[in-house]
Amino acid sequence: MSDVLQDHLKVVRDRFVGLLDERLDELEDMRERIDLDSNRGEAFEQIQFIAHKIAGTAGILGFESLGKQARVAENAIISLHTKSSLATADVNTLQLIDVFIETAAEISSNSYWKNS
């Protein structure tokens, strides 16, 4: 890959990681709302929306694990929604969301910038 293309890709990856930090704050807030039974349905929907956006971009930028975990969490929420209500959730769905959030945290700027 040419140096120019590598440089452009690095800029896009850096921007993605910066936005991921913002999304991570939102994800953690939504996950806490689920635990507190505070508008659970809305929190699940917001996590699904964020997961969808991350899943569509992460793999392209070389964050395959994050993309996969985002897709798994998104699909678990969709499945939950079609089976019952987002106001309830099984332990498996919550664990998949937690793994997704943990994977995002591992790529967050704190670790990303140390390794760049």
C-alpha positions, 0 to 999 in steps of 0.5 A, a space after each residue: 500500500 502506498 505511503 499516501 494511502 497509509 497516511 489517509 487510512 491512519 487519519 480515518 482510523 484516528 478519527 474513528 478512535 476519537 469517535 469511539 471514545 464518545 460512543 463508549 461513554 454513551 454505551 456505558 451510560 445506556 448499559 447502566 440505564 439497563 441495570 437501573 431499569 431506567 427506560 430499558 427499551 430506549 437504552 437497548 435501542 440506542 445500544 443497537 444503533 451504536 453497535 450497527 454504526 460501529 459494526 459497519 465501519 470497524 472491520 473496514 478500518 482493521 478493527 475486525 474483533 470490534 466489528 464482530 462484537 458489535 454485530 453480535 450485540 446488535 443481532 442479540 438485541 434485534 433477536 430480543 426485540 422480535 422475541 419479546 420486549 426490550 424492557 426485558 432481557 436475558 443474561 446472554 444478551 447482556 453478556 454480549 453487550 458487555 463483551 462489545 463494550 469491553 472490546 470497544 474500551 480496549 480500542 479506545 484512545 487510551 490504548 490506541 494512542 499508546 500503540 500508534 
